[in-house]
């Protein structure tokens, strides 16, 4: 289900689509195609959770994520493989709650799936799931509850609160906030041995970070749209209303000892709201103008300056270019992570 489209007339949609199709394109807020809106971010703002973060967009949309850890018995799952600890993706659950929408609403389920894919990126081993084992009988379990209010239940409880109604597609905001909250998450120091029931230190000064400095950082999910052959990052609600295609790309930074670049962990097509926007009426078919004017070349639907909702899909080459712009050296993915590095992690 696409997000609710803005109330724009066909004339406004046509003007915006034409502006974004130019070379170079002209965005409503004058940003270059790869630039993001400014953010206000902070971490470790909540006293009770193991980790927390807050990110606010300039339009007032704000999200707060809290991460709380709990212990669960493993059962018959073997964790220690000799080289690394393994886990199950089922140890991470995501549920999304949006006021006014049912739990089985398409948008709620889709957002929950996107967040879950990013959180468990890397699968077992180097990913988050591979760090949840305590010993052969116990592990951390993560529930991510997202509410609009967005609540993330990580056991680890990640709790995300979207404090105001979103004015654009909320996925990037939730992803960046979750990234910072996971980076700020700390777990109590384990005192017991591998064969004993877990016993932890109550001294928070000796707690250990969930993502140690030598570990890969949490993934991020970026929303990318295309208008004709132009590609834009961090689209506004109005830009989504005229997008030909929207793609959610989840990436994670590889350690320097490997490639040191970005690795794709998930790619999802997002149903753009532009397909829901009503079409414009050309002058030759408009009875209010007396049917004046001439039909464009190719007949109805080909008139320049008349808004028509996009039909069909986009080429694989364009989608590949979107992904490449995220993962390439010096690309948008690296720029976003460098920007997040500037946020002090408490």
Helices and strands as residue ranges (DSSP letters): H 10-21, E 39-43, E 51-57, E 62-68, E 70-73, G 89-91, E 92-97, H 106-119, G 128-131, E 138-147, E 157-162, H 171-183, E 186-187, G 204-206, E 208-209, E 220-227, E 230-233, H 237-240, E 245-253, E 262-270, G 273-276, G 283-285, G 287-289, H 316-327, H 332-341
